[in-house]
Amino acid sequence: MAKNERATLEANFKAARRAAIYAQESAKNPELTFPESTFEEADAKEMAARAKGYRAACIDVLVYSSDGTSDATDKVQKWIDEAEQQAGATLTAGWAK
């Protein structure tokens, strides 16, 4: 995998993770968000499920692109940590089913 492809994968993954976190927080506390940016609980759960699936896909891509000798899980966990730090919240387990 080329460096720019990996960077794109990382950026897109982090953006999806942050979007799921923002949707989760909006659904949990609708009074804290602008009315036009409030998410329904079902929509937030769907975004969380997509983010979880995206995590698995990223790990698969990184492992495949490195012939199975990658620390893909650690890399993706680092991306998750960075996205959650940037969002100021975590994607909780109840939302990522």
Biopython code that builds the backbone (N, CA, C, O; Angstrom):
import numpy as np
from Bio.PDB.StructureBuilder import StructureBuilder

atoms = [
    (1, "MET", "N", (0.849, -1.172, 0.000)),
    (1, "MET", "CA", (0.000, 0.000, 0.000)),
    (1, "MET", "C", (0.893, 1.232, 0.000)),
    (1, "MET", "O", (1.820, 1.341, 0.802)),
    (2, "ALA", "N", (0.606, 2.148, -0.896)),
    (2, "ALA", "CA", (1.384, 3.382, -0.981)),
    (2, "ALA", "C", (1.088, 4.271, 0.227)),
    (2, "ALA", "O", (0.041, 4.154, 0.863)),
    (3, "LYS", "N", (2.026, 5.154, 0.524)),
    (3, "LYS", "CA", (1.891, 6.027, 1.680)),
    (3, "LYS", "C", (0.629, 6.889, 1.608)),
    (3, "LYS", "O", (-0.073, 7.067, 2.604)),
    (4, "ASN", "N", (0.351, 7.420, 0.411)),
    (4, "ASN", "CA", (-0.826, 8.282, 0.287)),
    (4, "ASN", "C", (-2.128, 7.481, 0.425)),
    (4, "ASN", "O", (-3.128, 8.010, 0.911)),
    (5, "GLU", "N", (-2.122, 6.224, 0.006)),
    (5, "GLU", "CA", (-3.302, 5.370, 0.178)),
    (5, "GLU", "C", (-3.537, 5.068, 1.658)),
    (5, "GLU", "O", (-4.675, 5.073, 2.128)),
    (6, "ARG", "N", (-2.470, 4.809, 2.374)),
    (6, "ARG", "CA", (-2.586, 4.555, 3.812)),
    (6, "ARG", "C", (-3.075, 5.803, 4.538)),
    (6, "ARG", "O", (-3.906, 5.715, 5.442)),
    (7, "ALA", "N", (-2.558, 6.965, 4.140)),
    (7, "ALA", "CA", (-2.978, 8.225, 4.756)),
    (7, "ALA", "C", (-4.460, 8.494, 4.492)),
    (7, "ALA", "O", (-5.175, 8.977, 5.371)),
    (8, "THR", "N", (-4.913, 8.182, 3.285)),
    (8, "THR", "CA", (-6.329, 8.354, 2.953)),
    (8, "THR", "C", (-7.190, 7.402, 3.769)),
    (8, "THR", "O", (-8.234, 7.800, 4.285)),
    (9, "LEU", "N", (-6.765, 6.154, 3.891)),
    (9, "LEU", "CA", (-7.483, 5.170, 4.695)),
    (9, "LEU", "C", (-7.593, 5.652, 6.139)),
    (9, "LEU", "O", (-8.665, 5.588, 6.741)),
    (10, "GLU", "N", (-6.494, 6.127, 6.683)),
    (10, "GLU", "CA", (-6.476, 6.620, 8.065)),
    (10, "GLU", "C", (-7.401, 7.818, 8.237)),
    (10, "GLU", "O", (-8.186, 7.862, 9.184)),
    (11, "ALA", "N", (-7.317, 8.786, 7.336)),
    (11, "ALA", "CA", (-8.145, 9.994, 7.437)),
    (11, "ALA", "C", (-9.628, 9.662, 7.328)),
    (11, "ALA", "O", (-10.442, 10.185, 8.089)),
    (12, "ASN", "N", (-9.979, 8.798, 6.387)),
    (12, "ASN", "CA", (-11.383, 8.421, 6.217)),
    (12, "ASN", "C", (-11.901, 7.639, 7.421)),
    (12, "ASN", "O", (-13.042, 7.824, 7.845)),
    (13, "PHE", "N", (-11.060, 6.770, 7.966)),
    (13, "PHE", "CA", (-11.462, 6.002, 9.145)),
    (13, "PHE", "C", (-11.716, 6.932, 10.331)),
    (13, "PHE", "O", (-12.733, 6.813, 11.014)),
    (14, "LYS", "N", (-10.795, 7.846, 10.567)),
    (14, "LYS", "CA", (-10.953, 8.773, 11.691)),
    (14, "LYS", "C", (-12.193, 9.641, 11.524)),
    (14, "LYS", "O", (-12.906, 9.898, 12.494)),
    (15, "ALA", "N", (-12.452, 10.091, 10.307)),
    (15, "ALA", "CA", (-13.637, 10.916, 10.051)),
    (15, "ALA", "C", (-14.919, 10.133, 10.335)),
    (15, "ALA", "O", (-15.858, 10.668, 10.924)),
    (16, "ALA", "N", (-14.958, 8.875, 9.920)),
    (16, "ALA", "CA", (-16.137, 8.036, 10.172)),
    (16, "ALA", "C", (-16.311, 7.789, 11.670)),
    (16, "ALA", "O", (-17.431, 7.801, 12.179)),
    (17, "ARG", "N", (-15.219, 7.570, 12.359)),
    (17, "ARG", "CA", (-15.271, 7.325, 13.806)),
    (17, "ARG", "C", (-15.777, 8.565, 14.539)),
    (17, "ARG", "O", (-16.644, 8.472, 15.408)),
    (18, "ARG", "N", (-15.226, 9.734, 14.180)),
    (18, "ARG", "CA", (-15.671, 10.979, 14.820)),
    (18, "ARG", "C", (-17.147, 11.251, 14.526)),
    (18, "ARG", "O", (-17.887, 11.671, 15.415)),
    (19, "ALA", "N", (-17.576, 11.016, 13.297)),
    (19, "ALA", "CA", (-18.985, 11.229, 12.942)),
    (19, "ALA", "C", (-19.889, 10.340, 13.791)),
    (19, "ALA", "O", (-20.940, 10.784, 14.253)),
    (20, "ALA", "N", (-19.489, 9.095, 13.998)),
    (20, "ALA", "CA", (-20.277, 8.180, 14.828)),
    (20, "ALA", "C", (-20.312, 8.660, 16.277)),
    (20, "ALA", "O", (-21.345, 8.563, 16.939)),
    (21, "ILE", "N", (-19.201, 9.168, 16.764)),
    (21, "ILE", "CA", (-19.150, 9.682, 18.140)),
    (21, "ILE", "C", (-20.049, 10.898, 18.279)),
    (21, "ILE", "O", (-20.810, 10.998, 19.241)),
    (22, "TYR", "N", (-19.972, 11.823, 17.329)),
    (22, "TYR", "CA", (-20.812, 13.022, 17.386)),
    (22, "TYR", "C", (-22.295, 12.652, 17.322)),
    (22, "TYR", "O", (-23.113, 13.234, 18.034)),
    (23, "ALA", "N", (-22.639, 11.685, 16.468)),
    (23, "ALA", "CA", (-24.030, 11.234, 16.367)),
    (23, "ALA", "C", (-24.482, 10.607, 17.681)),
    (23, "ALA", "O", (-25.597, 10.854, 18.140)),
    (24, "GLN", "N", (-23.621, 9.800, 18.281)),
    (24, "GLN", "CA", (-23.932, 9.158, 19.560)),
    (24, "GLN", "C", (-24.184, 10.205, 20.638)),
    (24, "GLN", "O", (-25.166, 10.126, 21.375)),
    (25, "GLU", "N", (-23.295, 11.179, 20.723)),
    (25, "GLU", "CA", (-23.436, 12.216, 21.745)),
    (25, "GLU", "C", (-24.682, 13.061, 21.505)),
    (25, "GLU", "O", (-25.354, 13.463, 22.455)),
    (26, "SER", "N", (-24.991, 13.330, 20.246)),
    (26, "SER", "CA", (-26.188, 14.094, 19.899)),
    (26, "SER", "C", (-27.450, 13.335, 20.281)),
    (26, "SER", "O", (-28.393, 13.925, 20.809)),
    (27, "ALA", "N", (-27.477, 12.036, 20.019)),
    (27, "ALA", "CA", (-28.647, 11.222, 20.358)),
    (27, "ALA", "C", (-28.810, 11.086, 21.871)),
    (27, "ALA", "O", (-29.932, 11.046, 22.375)),
    (28, "LYS", "N", (-27.697, 11.014, 22.590)),
    (28, "LYS", "CA", (-27.752, 10.889, 24.050)),
    (28, "LYS", "C", (-28.239, 12.180, 24.702)),
    (28, "LYS", "O", (-29.014, 12.152, 25.658)),
    (29, "ASN", "N", (-27.770, 13.319, 24.170)),
    (29, "ASN", "CA", (-28.067, 14.624, 24.762)),
    (29, "ASN", "C", (-28.568, 15.595, 23.699)),
    (29, "ASN", "O", (-27.844, 16.522, 23.334)),
    (30, "PRO", "N", (-29.788, 15.410, 23.191)),
    (30, "PRO", "CA", (-30.261, 16.277, 22.109)),
    (30, "PRO", "C", (-30.374, 17.741, 22.520)),
    (30, "PRO", "O", (-30.310, 18.632, 21.673)),
    (31, "GLU", "N", (-30.540, 17.989, 23.811)),
    (31, "GLU", "CA", (-30.658, 19.375, 24.273)),
    (31, "GLU", "C", (-29.333, 20.135, 24.180)),
    (31, "GLU", "O", (-29.320, 21.363, 24.268)),
    (32, "LEU", "N", (-28.232, 19.426, 24.005)),
    (32, "LEU", "CA", (-26.921, 20.063, 23.917)),
    (32, "LEU", "C", (-26.489, 20.344, 22.485)),
    (32, "LEU", "O", (-25.406, 20.886, 22.265)),
    (33, "THR", "N", (-27.319, 19.985, 21.504)),
    (33, "THR", "CA", (-26.950, 20.182, 20.105)),
    (33, "THR", "C", (-27.941, 21.114, 19.434)),
    (33, "THR", "O", (-29.041, 21.345, 19.938)),
    (34, "PHE", "N", (-27.539, 21.644, 18.298)),
    (34, "PHE", "CA", (-28.451, 22.454, 17.503)),
    (34, "PHE", "C", (-29.531, 21.540, 16.936)),
    (34, "PHE", "O", (-29.239, 20.397, 16.584)),
    (35, "PRO", "N", (-30.760, 22.011, 16.839)),
    (35, "PRO", "CA", (-31.847, 21.145, 16.344)),
    (35, "PRO", "C", (-31.552, 20.500, 14.992)),
    (35, "PRO", "O", (-31.921, 19.347, 14.768)),
    (36, "GLU", "N", (-30.904, 21.215, 14.100)),
    (36, "GLU", "CA", (-30.630, 20.665, 12.772)),
    (36, "GLU", "C", (-29.515, 19.622, 12.775)),
    (36, "GLU", "O", (-29.323, 18.927, 11.777)),
    (37, "SER", "N", (-28.784, 19.502, 13.872)),
    (37, "SER", "CA", (-27.707, 18.511, 13.920)),
    (37, "SER", "C", (-27.989, 17.390, 14.921)),
    (37, "SER", "O", (-27.078, 16.654, 15.300)),
    (38, "THR", "N", (-29.231, 17.260, 15.345)),
    (38, "THR", "CA", (-29.606, 16.203, 16.275)),
    (38, "THR", "C", (-29.828, 14.894, 15.523)),
    (38, "THR", "O", (-30.447, 14.878, 14.459)),
    (39, "PHE", "N", (-29.330, 13.819, 16.070)),
    (39, "PHE", "CA", (-29.488, 12.493, 15.475)),
    (39, "PHE", "C", (-30.480, 11.678, 16.284)),
    (39, "PHE", "O", (-30.533, 11.781, 17.509)),
    (40, "GLU", "N", (-31.258, 10.877, 15.595)),
    (40, "GLU", "CA", (-32.126, 9.908, 16.259)),
    (40, "GLU", "C", (-31.244, 8.770, 16.767)),
    (40, "GLU", "O", (-30.169, 8.518, 16.222)),
    (41, "GLU", "N", (-31.698, 8.095, 17.800)),
    (41, "GLU", "CA", (-30.912, 7.005, 18.381)),
    (41, "GLU", "C", (-30.620, 5.907, 17.360)),
    (41, "GLU", "O", (-29.505, 5.388, 17.312)),
    (42, "ALA", "N", (-31.606, 5.554, 16.550)),
    (42, "ALA", "CA", (-31.404, 4.491, 15.550)),
    (42, "ALA", "C", (-30.333, 4.884, 14.535)),
    (42, "ALA", "O", (-29.520, 4.052, 14.132)),
    (43, "ASP", "N", (-30.336, 6.153, 14.124)),
    (43, "ASP", "CA", (-29.325, 6.616, 13.169)),
    (43, "ASP", "C", (-27.934, 6.600, 13.792)),
    (43, "ASP", "O", (-26.957, 6.231, 13.139)),
    (44, "ALA", "N", (-27.852, 7.001, 15.051)),
    (44, "ALA", "CA", (-26.564, 7.004, 15.743)),
    (44, "ALA", "C", (-26.031, 5.581, 15.895)),
    (44, "ALA", "O", (-24.833, 5.343, 15.739)),
    (45, "LYS", "N", (-26.915, 4.643, 16.199)),
    (45, "LYS", "CA", (-26.485, 3.246, 16.336)),
    (45, "LYS", "C", (-26.018, 2.681, 14.999)),
    (45, "LYS", "O", (-25.071, 1.897, 14.947)),
    (46, "GLU", "N", (-26.683, 3.081, 13.921)),
    (46, "GLU", "CA", (-26.257, 2.624, 12.596)),
    (46, "GLU", "C", (-24.868, 3.165, 12.258)),
    (46, "GLU", "O", (-24.030, 2.441, 11.720)),
    (47, "MET", "N", (-24.627, 4.436, 12.572)),
    (47, "MET", "CA", (-23.306, 5.013, 12.310)),
    (47, "MET", "C", (-22.237, 4.327, 13.149)),
    (47, "MET", "O", (-21.117, 4.120, 12.682)),
    (48, "ALA", "N", (-22.575, 3.974, 14.384)),
    (48, "ALA", "CA", (-21.629, 3.265, 15.250)),
    (48, "ALA", "C", (-21.312, 1.884, 14.683)),
    (48, "ALA", "O", (-20.162, 1.446, 14.706)),
    (49, "ALA", "N", (-22.332, 1.205, 14.177)),
    (49, "ALA", "CA", (-22.113, -0.119, 13.582)),
    (49, "ALA", "C", (-21.231, -0.013, 12.343)),
    (49, "ALA", "O", (-20.370, -0.863, 12.115)),
    (50, "ARG", "N", (-21.443, 1.020, 11.551)),
    (50, "ARG", "CA", (-20.599, 1.226, 10.370)),
    (50, "ARG", "C", (-19.153, 1.486, 10.777)),
    (50, "ARG", "O", (-18.225, 0.963, 10.160)),
    (51, "ALA", "N", (-18.964, 2.298, 11.818)),
    (51, "ALA", "CA", (-17.607, 2.591, 12.287)),
    (51, "ALA", "C", (-16.922, 1.316, 12.769)),
    (51, "ALA", "O", (-15.729, 1.120, 12.539)),
    (52, "LYS", "N", (-17.681, 0.455, 13.436)),
    (52, "LYS", "CA", (-17.120, -0.815, 13.907)),
    (52, "LYS", "C", (-16.725, -1.698, 12.724)),
    (52, "LYS", "O", (-15.666, -2.325, 12.736)),
    (53, "GLY", "N", (-17.574, -1.742, 11.713)),
    (53, "GLY", "CA", (-17.259, -2.517, 10.510)),
    (53, "GLY", "C", (-16.076, -1.951, 9.758)),
    (53, "GLY", "O", (-15.260, -2.692, 9.211)),
    (54, "TYR", "N", (-15.988, -0.627, 9.736)),
    (54, "TYR", "CA", (-14.875, 0.043, 9.072)),
    (54, "TYR", "C", (-13.567, -0.326, 9.760)),
    (54, "TYR", "O", (-12.539, -0.479, 9.100)),
    (55, "ARG", "N", (-13.600, -0.470, 11.080)),
    (55, "ARG", "CA", (-12.403, -0.868, 11.835)),
    (55, "ARG", "C", (-11.911, -2.224, 11.349)),
    (55, "ARG", "O", (-10.726, -2.398, 11.062)),
    (56, "ALA", "N", (-12.822, -3.177, 11.259)),
    (56, "ALA", "CA", (-12.450, -4.521, 10.808)),
    (56, "ALA", "C", (-11.917, -4.496, 9.381)),
    (56, "ALA", "O", (-10.955, -5.193, 9.060)),
    (57, "ALA", "N", (-12.538, -3.700, 8.533)),
    (57, "ALA", "CA", (-12.090, -3.602, 7.138)),
    (57, "ALA", "C", (-10.697, -2.990, 7.049)),
    (57, "ALA", "O", (-9.870, -3.444, 6.259)),
    (58, "CYS", "N", (-10.433, -1.972, 7.845)),
    (58, "CYS", "CA", (-9.105, -1.340, 7.833)),
    (58, "CYS", "C", (-8.030, -2.324, 8.276)),
    (58, "CYS", "O", (-6.949, -2.380, 7.690)),
    (59, "ILE", "N", (-8.332, -3.096, 9.310)),
    (59, "ILE", "CA", (-7.372, -4.101, 9.769)),
    (59, "ILE", "C", (-7.099, -5.099, 8.655)),
    (59, "ILE", "O", (-5.945, -5.443, 8.399)),
    (60, "ASP", "N", (-8.151, -5.565, 7.990)),
    (60, "ASP", "CA", (-7.977, -6.517, 6.885)),
    (60, "ASP", "C", (-7.118, -5.935, 5.772)),
    (60, "ASP", "O", (-6.226, -6.608, 5.255)),
    (61, "VAL", "N", (-7.384, -4.690, 5.404)),
    (61, "VAL", "CA", (-6.619, -4.044, 4.326)),
    (61, "VAL", "C", (-5.153, -3.916, 4.715)),
    (61, "VAL", "O", (-4.269, -4.204, 3.909)),
    (62, "LEU", "N", (-4.891, -3.486, 5.942)),
    (62, "LEU", "CA", (-3.503, -3.326, 6.381)),
    (62, "LEU", "C", (-2.776, -4.667, 6.441)),
    (62, "LEU", "O", (-1.613, -4.758, 6.048)),
    (63, "VAL", "N", (-3.446, -5.701, 6.924)),
    (63, "VAL", "CA", (-2.829, -7.033, 6.979)),
    (63, "VAL", "C", (-2.554, -7.531, 5.571)),
    (63, "VAL", "O", (-1.464, -8.029, 5.291)),
    (64, "TYR", "N", (-3.523, -7.404, 4.689)),
    (64, "TYR", "CA", (-3.361, -7.876, 3.309)),
    (64, "TYR", "C", (-2.232, -7.136, 2.601)),
    (64, "TYR", "O", (-1.442, -7.744, 1.879)),
    (65, "SER", "N", (-2.157, -5.826, 2.807)),
    (65, "SER", "CA", (-1.149, -5.037, 2.097)),
    (65, "SER", "C", (0.259, -5.274, 2.625)),
    (65, "SER", "O", (1.236, -4.886, 1.984)),
    (66, "SER", "N", (0.373, -5.910, 3.796)),
    (66, "SER", "CA", (1.700, -6.175, 4.355)),
    (66, "SER", "C", (2.011, -7.667, 4.384)),
    (66, "SER", "O", (2.917, -8.093, 5.100)),
    (67, "ASP", "N", (1.288, -8.451, 3.631)),
    (67, "ASP", "CA", (1.487, -9.908, 3.571)),
    (67, "ASP", "C", (1.345, -10.577, 4.934)),
    (67, "ASP", "O", (2.025, -11.563, 5.221)),
    (68, "GLY", "N", (0.471, -10.045, 5.762)),
    (68, "GLY", "CA", (0.190, -10.664, 7.047)),
    (68, "GLY", "C", (1.224, -10.422, 8.126)),
    (68, "GLY", "O", (1.132, -11.018, 9.199)),
    (69, "THR", "N", (2.203, -9.571, 7.881)),
    (69, "THR", "CA", (3.250, -9.324, 8.872)),
    (69, "THR", "C", (3.079, -7.961, 9.528)),
    (69, "THR", "O", (4.053, -7.339, 9.950)),
    (70, "SER", "N", (1.865, -7.512, 9.608)),
    (70, "SER", "CA", (1.583, -6.162, 10.074)),
    (70, "SER", "C", (1.141, -6.149, 11.532)),
    (70, "SER", "O", (0.666, -7.153, 12.063)),
    (71, "ASP", "N", (1.304, -5.009, 12.158)),
    (71, "ASP", "CA", (0.721, -4.778, 13.473)),
    (71, "ASP", "C", (-0.550, -3.953, 13.260)),
    (71, "ASP", "O", (-0.757, -2.923, 13.902)),
    (72, "ALA", "N", (-1.385, -4.427, 12.352)),
    (72, "ALA", "CA", (-2.568, -3.694, 11.896)),
    (72, "ALA", "C", (-3.510, -3.339, 13.038)),
    (72, "ALA", "O", (-4.009, -2.215, 13.097)),
    (73, "THR", "N", (-3.760, -4.267, 13.934)),
    (73, "THR", "CA", (-4.682, -4.003, 15.032)),
    (73, "THR", "C", (-4.173, -2.857, 15.895)),
    (73, "THR", "O", (-4.951, -1.996, 16.306)),
    (74, "ASP", "N", (-2.882, -2.840, 16.169)),
    (74, "ASP", "CA", (-2.298, -1.757, 16.962)),
    (74, "ASP", "C", (-2.394, -0.423, 16.233)),
    (74, "ASP", "O", (-2.684, 0.603, 16.849)),
    (75, "LYS", "N", (-2.151, -0.431, 14.926)),
    (75, "LYS", "CA", (-2.242, 0.807, 14.142)),
    (75, "LYS", "C", (-3.656, 1.358, 14.167)),
    (75, "LYS", "O", (-3.861, 2.551, 14.393)),
    (76, "VAL", "N", (-4.629, 0.490, 13.933)),
    (76, "VAL", "CA", (-6.018, 0.942, 13.901)),
    (76, "VAL", "C", (-6.464, 1.386, 15.290)),
    (76, "VAL", "O", (-7.228, 2.344, 15.407)),
    (77, "GLN", "N", (-6.009, 0.721, 16.339)),
    (77, "GLN", "CA", (-6.345, 1.162, 17.695)),
    (77, "GLN", "C", (-5.770, 2.548, 17.960)),
    (77, "GLN", "O", (-6.404, 3.366, 18.627)),
    (78, "LYS", "N", (-4.588, 2.812, 17.448)),
    (78, "LYS", "CA", (-3.993, 4.148, 17.590)),
    (78, "LYS", "C", (-4.862, 5.186, 16.878)),
    (78, "LYS", "O", (-5.077, 6.282, 17.395)),
    (79, "TRP", "N", (-5.356, 4.836, 15.698)),
    (79, "TRP", "CA", (-6.251, 5.750, 14.967)),
    (79, "TRP", "C", (-7.522, 6.008, 15.772)),
    (79, "TRP", "O", (-8.008, 7.137, 15.834)),
    (80, "ILE", "N", (-8.058, 4.950, 16.389)),
    (80, "ILE", "CA", (-9.262, 5.092, 17.214)),
    (80, "ILE", "C", (-8.987, 6.030, 18.376)),
    (80, "ILE", "O", (-9.778, 6.933, 18.651)),
    (81, "ASP", "N", (-7.872, 5.820, 19.057)),
    (81, "ASP", "CA", (-7.518, 6.666, 20.193)),
    (81, "ASP", "C", (-7.393, 8.125, 19.775)),
    (81, "ASP", "O", (-7.865, 9.017, 20.479)),
    (82, "GLU", "N", (-6.759, 8.370, 18.631)),
    (82, "GLU", "CA", (-6.592, 9.734, 18.140)),
    (82, "GLU", "C", (-7.938, 10.363, 17.781)),
    (82, "GLU", "O", (-8.182, 11.527, 18.100)),
    (83, "ALA", "N", (-8.808, 9.606, 17.124)),
    (83, "ALA", "CA", (-10.128, 10.121, 16.738)),
    (83, "ALA", "C", (-10.971, 10.432, 17.971)),
    (83, "ALA", "O", (-11.653, 11.455, 18.018)),
    (84, "GLU", "N", (-10.923, 9.552, 18.965)),
    (84, "GLU", "CA", (-11.696, 9.766, 20.182)),
    (84, "GLU", "C", (-11.159, 10.942, 20.979)),
    (84, "GLU", "O", (-11.926, 11.692, 21.582)),
    (85, "GLN", "N", (-9.851, 11.103, 20.984)),
    (85, "GLN", "CA", (-9.271, 12.254, 21.664)),
    (85, "GLN", "C", (-9.701, 13.539, 20.965)),
    (85, "GLN", "O", (-10.045, 14.523, 21.620)),
    (86, "GLN", "N", (-9.682, 13.527, 19.653)),
    (86, "GLN", "CA", (-10.081, 14.696, 18.884)),
    (86, "GLN", "C", (-11.565, 15.012, 19.087)),
    (86, "GLN", "O", (-11.944, 16.182, 19.155)),
    (87, "ALA", "N", (-12.398, 13.985, 19.183)),
    (87, "ALA", "CA", (-13.838, 14.180, 19.363)),
    (87, "ALA", "C", (-14.193, 14.529, 20.805)),
    (87, "ALA", "O", (-15.251, 15.103, 21.064)),
    (88, "GLY", "N", (-13.326, 14.190, 21.728)),
    (88, "GLY", "CA", (-13.587, 14.476, 23.130)),
    (88, "GLY", "C", (-14.550, 13.498, 23.789)),
    (88, "GLY", "O", (-15.091, 13.782, 24.858)),
    (89, "ALA", "N", (-14.767, 12.353, 23.161)),
    (89, "ALA", "CA", (-15.652, 11.318, 23.702)),
    (89, "ALA", "C", (-15.244, 9.985, 23.090)),
    (89, "ALA", "O", (-14.420, 9.928, 22.177)),
    (90, "THR", "N", (-15.832, 8.924, 23.608)),
    (90, "THR", "CA", (-15.550, 7.602, 23.053)),
    (90, "THR", "C", (-16.829, 7.017, 22.478)),
    (90, "THR", "O", (-17.933, 7.403, 22.861)),
    (91, "LEU", "N", (-16.666, 6.094, 21.567)),
    (91, "LEU", "CA", (-17.800, 5.365, 21.019)),
    (91, "LEU", "C", (-18.065, 4.216, 21.976)),
    (91, "LEU", "O", (-17.293, 3.258, 22.025)),
    (92, "THR", "N", (-19.140, 4.300, 22.733)),
    (92, "THR", "CA", (-19.382, 3.318, 23.781)),
    (92, "THR", "C", (-19.930, 2.017, 23.214)),
    (92, "THR", "O", (-20.540, 1.994, 22.145)),
    (93, "ALA", "N", (-19.704, 0.954, 23.937)),
    (93, "ALA", "CA", (-20.031, -0.396, 23.465)),
    (93, "ALA", "C", (-21.508, -0.565, 23.145)),
    (93, "ALA", "O", (-21.848, -1.239, 22.173)),
    (94, "GLY", "N", (-22.379, 0.020, 23.924)),
    (94, "GLY", "CA", (-23.809, -0.119, 23.681)),
    (94, "GLY", "C", (-24.247, 0.456, 22.354)),
    (94, "GLY", "O", (-25.301, 0.093, 21.831)),
    (95, "TRP", "N", (-23.447, 1.351, 21.808)),
    (95, "TRP", "CA", (-23.787, 1.995, 20.541)),
    (95, "TRP", "C", (-23.141, 1.285, 19.372)),
    (95, "TRP", "O", (-23.545, 1.496, 18.228)),
    (96, "ALA", "N", (-22.163, 0.463, 19.622)),
    (96, "ALA", "CA", (-21.413, -0.165, 18.521)),
    (96, "ALA", "C", (-21.819, -1.614, 18.310)),
    (96, "ALA", "O", (-20.986, -2.429, 17.913)),
    (97, "LYS", "N", (-23.064, -1.953, 18.562)),
    (97, "LYS", "CA", (-23.529, -3.340, 18.399)),
    (97, "LYS", "C", (-23.832, -3.619, 16.953)),
    (97, "LYS", "O", (-24.236, -4.730, 16.610)),
]
sb = StructureBuilder()
sb.init_structure("model")
sb.init_model(0)
sb.init_chain("A")
sb.init_seg("    ")
for serial, (resi, resn, name, xyz) in enumerate(atoms, 1):
    if name == "N":
        sb.init_residue(resn, " ", resi, " ")
    sb.init_atom(name, np.array(xyz, "f"), 0.0, 1.0, " ", f" {name:<3s}", serial, name[0])
structure = sb.get_structure()
